[in-house]
Structure formats: structure tokens, C-alpha cells
Amino acid sequence: MTDEAPRIPTTANTGAVATMGLDLQEGKVVPRRQVVSWALWDWATQPFNSVILTFVFTALYLTTDTFLDPGVAALPDGDPAKDRGLAELTSGLGLASTVAGLAIAAIAPVLGQRADAAGKRKFWLLAYTFVLIAVTASLFLVQGQPSFFQLGAWLVAVGTIFSELAAVNYNAMLVQVSTPSTVGRVSGLGWGLGYVGGIIALVIVVSAYTLDWFGLPTENGLPFRLVAVGCAVWMLVFLIPFIRNVPEVPQEVRRERVSFLASYGVLWNDVVDLWRTSRPTFWFLLASAVYRDGLAAVFTFGAVIASAVFGFEFLEVVIFGIAANLVAGVSTIVAGRYDDRFGAKAVITTALVGLVVSGLAVFLLRDVGTIVFWVFGLALCLFVGPAQASSRALLARVSPVGREGAIFGLYATTGRAASFIAPGLWTLFITLADSTAWGVLGIVIVLAVGLVLLLLVRLPRHVRRV
């Protein structure tokens, strides 16, 4: 006899015969404090997504005429030269996002796999989150001058990388704080609290703006740079409940540890085994990779569309962001219950249909005026959250015990392997048309292709558990 925890082979048994992580949770009662503290990680890190990536820093600062040559910036709005300059900024941001996606695709599954082997999902989640906090604070260095645009774009890209790496371990820990009958609503709670956190962060930004930034000088983008520092402080404070209350991954089962380079061999074996023993899961990973790239693009470029296409001013963009997060948060929490009742695929399919219809409306009706974006832009947000949360819940249901980090690493990798598609089509359509509006069509195409691929996946029939 030995006290050492049993080891399992370095290749994954990801088929139906394997024991799923959620199987070990059957009949357990997870303390509510653990569930809420786990979900608060989404709350803590959401300002990076809502304030930095979507509604404020990139949309209202980094991709505005602040970073154009002064001669071009002085041109009136609508001037072709100015429009081309702004399009170059948005496509430059898209390029940095594409490179970040490729980096994540290369390392996410291996790092998730190694976190499984070491039994240190929480440790690495916190390590990556602290790097994200540091990068977010470093955006203070991005002064409002054209020469600082590249620094801003690439800092945002690096932040995206570490945000995604942290999320791999966060998603893998979903099976530790849920049961087969609650995984949908717990996943939805995480996404929902994230959106609510985004609302509060944006309300704070709006309050600062309406109070003239508390009398601060506005030269060199100082208010926006301080907003970035505020987001970093927010993350640090609200990370505390997760640190205190969510335990490390249980050590009952663990993988053999191998070298970093050898981990790529293990990864290949995992993918081959997944193909042989659980082909629907394999195809789901590929289908979700496509449509999740479209989902990410909706929030990455949403405020850019509001500002550059529909002419939203600062306050309008931020108020829209508040409304968007409210709609997304409520719909995601509600949809989590439908997930547990009807199954994740039904929720995801419904959401993707709604996204394609709403996106086409934004593109085709853009000349009608801002009312189009208020209606159909919010409709996009209504469907994004449920698709994200149910995708995570679905994968948690089919992840073998002890391999959740590796599976969610594959989830991130397949997503990021496809992550060049939406930014790439966004950039391509804008470049060909010399108009940011055409980037919307690129996003819609990605969502539509993902929907078709999902419909072709034959997943096991959902069984409702009480």
C-alpha cells in the first residue's frame, strides 16, 4: 500500500467509458460560499473585458483620432483620409488580437495539462491573473500620442493572452463547484456575475466622466490611463474571495508529469484518443472554436462599431456598455436554468440564430440611424452570454476526471486556433471596403459558419437531472 495518489496514463480516456469529473460530484452538496467565490473571479476580471477591451480604453481612446497624425486628426469627420486613418487603427488592433490568439493556441492546452498533472489549477490561475493585473496597470504608460499606439495595442494583446490562460484553469474548476444537476446554472452564474461586475465598473467610469474626471487634466489621455489603473485595482480587490474560499483541485487522481516539450506529445495523443473514443466531443470542440471566435469578436469590436459606424459619443458608448452588460448578465443567469432543463446544445443553437439575425440587421440597417444599434446591438448581447456559458457547461459535462485542465486547454486552443478568423475577416472586410461597417459582416459570417457546424455535431441526448 502507498499513500501516493493513483496516477493515470498520460493519454486521456475522453470517451463515454471514462469517468467524468462531474460524475464524482453526484450527490454532493457544494458550499454556496465556494460557488459564489468561484463565480466572483468572473466579476473580478470582467473590467478587463468590458472597460479595457470593449467599451472604453480601446474604443474611446486607442482607436480614436487621439492616435492619428495631428494633420489627419484635424480633418473633419467623414473626410476619406481621416476615415482611412481610423480604419488603420482598428485593423492594427485586430492584428494584435490575431497574434495573441495564435500564441494562446500554441500554449493553452499544454499549460492546462501541466496544471492537471501538478494539481495546481488554482495556483496557475492566480499566477496568470496577477500578470493580467500588472499588464492592465501598465496601460497607464500609453500616452495619447501616435507613437504610443503600438504599445497600447500590444499590451492589450498580452493581457488577452494571460486572461485566456487564467480562464482555462477557471473553467476547469467548474466541476469542483457544481454537480451534474447544477452545472448549467453555476456556469451561467459565473458569466452573469461577470457582466454585472462590468456594469458597475462602467457606471463608475460614467460617473467620473460626468464629473469632468474630478478636475483631472485630460492631456495625453490621462483619464483613460487612470481608468486602466482602476481596473487593475478592482481585479486585485475582488480576487480575494476566490483566494480565500475556493480550494485547490483534489489530489485523488493526477496525471504523470512530463517535460514541457514532451507535453506536446501527450497533447497529440489526447487529441487522437479524443477522435477515436469520443468523436462528438472532438467535433464540438471544432464547431465551438468557430462560433466562439465570433462571440469574442462581438464584444471585442462592439464598441468600435458603435463609435466608428454609428457615431456614438463617449457617454453614449459607455451607457450602451452598461445596458449591454445588464442584458447579457440577466439573460445568461436565466439561460443557465434552461441549460440544465433542455440541454446546452439547444441553448447554444437558439443563441447563435439570434446572433446571426441581429448582426445582419446591424449591418444592413446601419443607415437608418443609432436606433438600429440600440435595438440589435443589445440583441447581440442578449444572446452572447448564454452561448458562452452553455458551451462551458457542455464541455464540463464531458470532461474526464483529472483532465479538465487539458480538455479546457484544448477548448481554448481550438478556439484560439480559429481566433484569427473573426479578427482576420474583420480586418479584411474593412480593408477592402475602406469602411469599418463592413467588419460587422465578417463577424456575422463566422457566427453563421459556427452555427452550421454545431448543427452537424451529434451530441448525446440531454438527460435532465433533478
N, C-alpha and C positions, 0 to 999 in steps of 0.2 A: 504493500500500500504506500501511497505517496500523497503528500498534501498539495502537490503541484496540480493546478487546474488542467483538465484534459485538453490536449491540443487537437486541432482538426487539420486536415490536409490543406496545402496551400492553394489548391484549386477549389472553386466554390461549387457546392451542390445547390444549384439555384433552381432546380426543378421542383415539381409538385411533391416529390418524395422527401424533400428536405424539411427540416423543422424551421418554421418561420419565426422571426423574432417575436411577433405578436402572439404566436402560439403559447409562448412561455408566460404571457400576461393574462391568459384566460383565467377568469375568476378572481383576479387580483383587484384590489382597490387602491388606486394611486392617490396619495395625499393631494388634496386640492392645491396646497401651497407649492408642491413641486410642479404641478401643471401650469399654474399661473406664472410661477417664476421662470419656467421654460419659455412660455409664451412672451414674457417681458423682454427676452432677447430681441425679438422682432420689434417691440416698442423702442428698445434702446437704439437699435441700429437704423431704424426707419428714416431718421433725418438725413442720413447719407443718401438714401434713395429719393426721398421726396424733396428735400431742400437743396441738396447739392446736385444730384443727377438730373432732376426733372424740372422743378418749378422755379428755382431761384438762381443758384450760382451759375449753372451752365446756360440756362435760357435767358436770364435777365442781366447777365454780366459777361460771361465768357464768349457768347456768340452774338454780342451786340456791337454797335459801331464804336464802342469804347476801345476795341482791339483792332480797328481799321486804321489805315494810314490817315492822318489828320485831314489831308486834302480830300480823300474819298469820304470820310465821315462827315465832312461839311456839306456834301451834296444833299439835295432834298430827298426825302423818302420817295421811293418809286423810280429814282434815277437808275438806269440799267447798270452803270458802273458800281453804284452802291449795292444794288441787289446781288451782283456777281461777287462782290467782296464779302457780303454776309453769307452767301451760299458757300464760299470757300471756307469760312469759319465753321459752318455746320457740317460740311463734308470732312473738314480736318478733325472735328470732334468724333465723327463717325469712323475715321481711320484709326484713331487712338483706341476707340472701343473695339474695333475689329482685332487689333493686335492683342489687346487684353484678353479677348475671347479665345484666341489661339493659345495664349500662354496658359489659361485655365484648362483648356482641353488637354494640354500636354502633361500637366502635373496633378490635377484634381483627383483622379481615381487612385493614383499611386499613393498620394498623401492620405487619402481616406482609408485605403487598405492598410497602410502602416499605422494609422491611428487605431484601427481594429486590432492589429497584431500586438500593439503595446498596451492596449486597454486604456488609451489616453485621449478619448474623443473630447472630453471636457477641457483637458489641458491644451490641446491644439486649437480648439475653438476659441479659447480665451487668448492664446498667443496671437492668432490671426486677427482677432477683434482689436487687440491693443495696437497692432500695426495699423489697422484701419483708422483707429482713433488718431494716431500720430500723423498719418498721411492727411487726414481731414484737417487737422490743426495746421499742417504745413501749407494749406491753401491760402493762409494769411500772407504768404510771400508773393502771391500772384497779384502784382500791381496792375492798375488799369492802363497799360501801355501795350502796343502791338508786340513788342519784343517779349512779353511775358505770356503770350497766348499758348505757345508750345509747352511751357512749364505747367500751366493750368490744365491743359488737355491731358498731359501725360500723368500728372498727379491724380487726376480723376480716374484715369485708366488703371493706375496702380491700386488705388482704393477699391476699384471694382474687382480686381483680382483677389485681394485679401478678403473682401466682403463675401465673395463666392466660395473661397476656401473655408471660411468660417461656417458658411451656410451648409456645406457638405456634412460637417460634424453635427451641426444643429439639427438638420433633417434626420440624420441617422439616430439621434437621440429621441426622436418622436416615439419610437417603440418602447422607450423606457418610461414614458409618461402617459401612455394610452393603453387601451385594451382593444380587442377585435370589435367590440360594440361601440367604442367611443373615438376611434382613430380619426374619423372624418370630422367630428366636431372639435376635437382637440387641435387638429391641423388648421381648421378654419379659425379657431380662437387665436392661434398664433398670427396668422395673416391679418385677421381682423384687428387685433390689438396694435399690430404694426401700423395699419392705416390710421387708427385713432391717434396713435402717437404722432404720426405725420401731421394730422390736423392741428394738434396742439402746438407743434413746432412751427407750423405755418402761421397760426394765429399770433404767436409771439413775434414773428417777422413782420406781419401786417401791423401789429401794434407799434413796433419800432419805426416802421415807415411812416405811419400816420402822425407820429410824434416827432417827425423830422430827424429820425435817428438819434433822438435825445440830444440834439445840438452838435453831434459829431461832425467834423469836416468830411466832405464827400469826395475829396480829391483822391485820385489813384484807387478808386473803388474801395475805400476803407470800410464802409458799412458792410459790403458783401464779404470782405475778408474777415471781418469780425463775426459775421453770421457763421462762417465756416468754423471759427474757433468755438462759437457757442454750440454748434452741432457736436463737436468733439467732447465738450464738457458734458453735454446731455448724455452721450453714449457712455461716458465713464461713470456717471452717477447711476443711471438706470441699469447698468450691468451688475450692480451689487446684489440684487435678489437672486439672479442666476448663480453667481459665485457662491452665495451662502446656502442655497436650498436645493439645487439640482445636483444629484450625486454623479460620480464618475460611472462609466459603463461597468456593469457587473463583470466579474472575472471568471464566471463559471466555465465559459468556453472562450478560447482565444486561438488565434492563428499562429503558425510558425513565423518567426521574424526572419527576414532575408535582407540583403543589402538593397540600397536604393535602386541601383541599376537592375538587379535581379527582380525587383518588384514589377518591372515592365513585363518580364517573362510570366510572372504569376498573373498579371493583368490579362495577358493574351490567353492564358489557359482559362481564366474566368470567363472571358468573352466566348471562347469556343465551347466551354461547358454550358454556358447560358443558351447558346444556339442549339446545342444537342438536347438539352433536358427541359428547357422552358422557353420555347420559341416565341410564344405570345409576349412574354416579358421582354425578350430581345427586340421584337418589332415595336412594342410600346415605347421602349427607350428611344428608338429611332424616330418614331412618329412624334413623340413629345418633344424631341430635340428641335424639330422644325417649328411646331406651333409655339413652344415656349420662347423661342427666339423672337417670334412675332409679338408675344406678350411683353417681353422685356423692352422691345422697341417702342411699344405704345407709351410706356412710362419714360423711357429714355428721351424720346423725341416729342412727347406730347406737348410740353410747354413751349418747345421750339416752334411747333406747328401753330400753337395759339398766338405766339408773338409774331413770328415771321409771316404767317399766312393770313391770319385773321386780325392782325394789328392790335392785339391785346396790349394794354399798357401794364406797367408794373403791378399796380393794385389789382387789376382785373385778372392777371395771371395767378397771383397768389390767392385771391378769393376763389378762383376756379380750382386751384390746387386743394384748397380746404374742402370745397364741395366734392371734388373728385375722391379725396380720401375718405370722406364721410360715406359717400355712396358705396365705394369699394369695401370699406370696413363692415358696414351693415350687411351688404349682400354676401360677403364671404362668411361671416358668422352664421347667417341664416342658411346658406348653401351647405355648410358643414353637416347640418342635420339631415338635409336631403341626400347628402352623400351616404351617410350611414343607412338611410332608408332605401334608396333606389340604386345606389352604386355610383362609383366615381366616374365611370365612363359616360353615364347618362348626363351627369352634371357637366363634364368637360365638353361633350358634344353640343349641348344646348348653349353653353357659353361661347364656343367658337363660332357657331352660326350667328349669334348675336353680335359678335365682334366683327365678322366679315360684313354683315349688313350695315352696321354702324359706321365702319371705316369707309365703305363705299359712299355712304351718304355724306360724310365729311368731305371726301374728295370731289364728288360730282356736284354737290350743292354749295361749294365754297363761295361762289359769287353772290349767294343770297344774303350773306352777312354773318355777323357774330352769333346770331341766334342758332345757326346751324351747329357751331362748335359747342355752344352751351347745351344743346339737346343731345346731339350724337356723340360729342366728346365725353359727356357724362355717361352716356350709354356704354361707351367703350370701357369706362372704369367700372361700371356695374358688372361687367362680365369677366374682367381680367382676374380679379381676386378669386372667385370661385374656381376658375380653371387652374390657377396656380395651386390653391390649397388641395383640391381634389386630386391633382396629379401627384402631389407629395403623399397624400393618404393612400392612393392606389399602390404606389411603389412600396410604401411601408408594409402593406398587406402581403406583398410577395417577396420580401427581403428575407433570406435565410438568417437564422440566428448567428450572431457573431460576425456577420459580414455586411451589416447595414452601411458602415462607412464606405466599404468598397463599392457596394451597389449604388449608393447615393453619389459616390465619386464618379462612377460610370454615368449616372444621371446627369451630373454636372458636365462631364466630358462630352457625352453625346450632344448635350445642349450647346456646349461651347464649341464643339467641333462644327456645329451648324451655326454658331453665333456670328459668323462673318456674313451670313445670308441676308438677314434683315438690314444691318448697317451697310452691307455692300450694295443691296438693291436701293436702299435709301440714297446712298451717295451716287450711284449710277443714274438713277432717275432724275435726281436734282441736277447732275452734271449735264445730262442730255437735254433737259428742258430749260436749264438755267432758271429754275424756279423751285423753291422749297416745297411748294404744294404737291409736286409730283412724287416727293418722297413718301407721301401717305399711301399712294398706290403700291409702292414697293412693299410696305408693311402688310397691306391687305393681301397681296399675293402670297406672302409667306404664311399668313394665317389660314388662307384657303387651302393651300397645299397640305399644311399640317392637319387640317380637318379631314381631308380626303384620306390621308394616310392612317389617321386614327380610326376611321370608319372601316378600314380594311383589316384592323387588328381584331382577332377573335380571342378576347379575354374570357376567363372562366366566369360563369354566371354568378352574379352577385347574390349572396345569401345574407338576408337581414338577420342580425343577432340582437337579441333583446338583453 
